[in-house]
Amino acid sequence: MDGGLPDQAAVGARVGVAAALVGISAETMVRHLGDVVSGALLDPVAFTDADVQTLAIGTSLAGDDLWLARRMASLAAGISPSKALARAVMARRGDLWVERAIGPGGTTAAGLDGVAATLAIAGAATLDDDLAAAAAILRLGSSADGGSPGGASPATLTALAARLRLLDPEDGLRDRLVRITVYSGPDGRDTMVELGAQLGDDALARIRAADLGCSPAQLRLLDQIHPILAGGRPVWIRCAVATDVATGLLPGATLTYPGGTLDHALRVVGGLSTTDGASARFGAFVGALGADRVRSIELAIGPSDPVRARIGVPVAAS
């Protein structure tokens, strides 16, 4: 350790071992993120799914850097020509988090099944602020000047706003999230923007009222695990628009439970994995990263079964 910063060699070695368990080489991802943040990965987190077949690496990023737009262009480089990440740091202020990911299809796959880069910006805003940021990021209706010729449109944002107000009727200034992901795809059909807010004690009632397409089995699952994973704390919910779907508005939503025990994560893996040996692989994954807890547990709910999970595991600094 030097000056309180993580030991980057140790971080890289741990991530490399964990990535090998997933069947992925993470060297390029770690090097890419290091170039983007210009040095140490701060509070690094490795993410995988319930089958332990995907990998993402995330780190926080200083928000007072004059070169943020250039750094975001670097984050997208080699993945997508989209300028959405660079636009985002001009359209929204807040705490920054960046990720590089490889999906279930590996490096040669398209869309979110392949490689992706993500920027998340969290901080105080109104819903109208974040809708305006989303419009600026996607350049809705302006494909002639480099905007998105894909499925997203101003009407899509209207539908997104209606969904978010069902989930969270408070439009005022509060902690909110804008999350932008770019991935491989045809020009203009390679970007997803998610808007997020926190839900309180009535989260399950709000989810039912918003009619996200959850099956009865999903709702029963949420009734069982939501109180355990939330532990009485607010949870984040995100809804998305993408430029590569016909309507722009993606079905369902993503719930994020902050923090959690390894036991909770193992229960999620055991309940939602679709391959043999996932729990053992996840245990090895956590052991390689030197973790004794999880950073987050995400559940993608909606019309697709089974529920998809993503679990964030902190990377030990030594």
C-alpha positions, 0 to 999 in steps of 0.5 A: 500500500502507498499513501492509502491506495490499493496495491494495484499488482495485488488487485490485478493478480486477484482479478486475473485469478477470478477471471480465469475461473469465469473463463475470461482474460481480464488483462485488457479490461484492467489495463483499459480501466487503469488508462481511463482513470489514469492510475489506481483502481479505487474501491475496485469491484468485480461483478459476475452473474448467478452462473458465474459466466460473465465478468465486469470490473468497476472503479470510482472516478474523480469528478473534478477532472477537466479531461473527463469527456476525453476519458469517457471517449477512451472508455468507449474506444474499441467497443463503440463509436457512440459519444454517449459516455462523453456527453453524459459527463457534460449533461449530469454531475455527481459521483462517477463509477465506470465499468468494463464488462464481457457478457455471456457471448464473449468478445466476439458477440454483439450487444450486451452479450459481448463487450461493454463499457458503463458510466454511472453518475449518482447524486441529487437531481429531479426526475426532470433533470435526469430526463433532460440528461437522458435526452442530451446523452441520446441526442433524441431526434437529431440523427442528422447531427450525430445523434441516435438513429435507433429506436429511442425517441422523445416519446420513449422518454415520455413512457420512461417518465411515466414508468418511473413515476409509478415506481417513485411518485416523488419528482423532487430533488433527491438522490438519483442515478443516470447509468449509460452503457455502450456496447458493440453494434451498428452505429446508433444502435449501441447505447442504453441509458438507465434512470434510477431512484431509491424505493423505500418500505413500499417497494414491492407494492410499487413494483406491482403497481408499475406492471413491469411484466413480472410473472407470478413466480417472480413476484412470489420470489421477490416477496421471499427475498426482498426483505432479506436482501433489503434488510430494511434499507432503501433499494435502487431501481433502474428503468432503461431505454436503448437504441437497438429495440423497436420501442426504445423502452426496455421491459422490466427494471433492475433492482440493486440491493447495496451490500450484503453477506456472502450467505445472501449472495450464495442463496441468490446464486443457488436459487437463480443459477441455471448451470451445475456447480455455480455455487462452487464456482462463485465460492472460488470467485469470491475466494480469489478476490479475497472478499468477506462480503458483497458490494451489491446484488442486482436482480433484473425483473420483468417478462423474462424468466428466470430472474437474472442476477449480477453480484458485485464482489469487492477486490481486496487491496492486498 
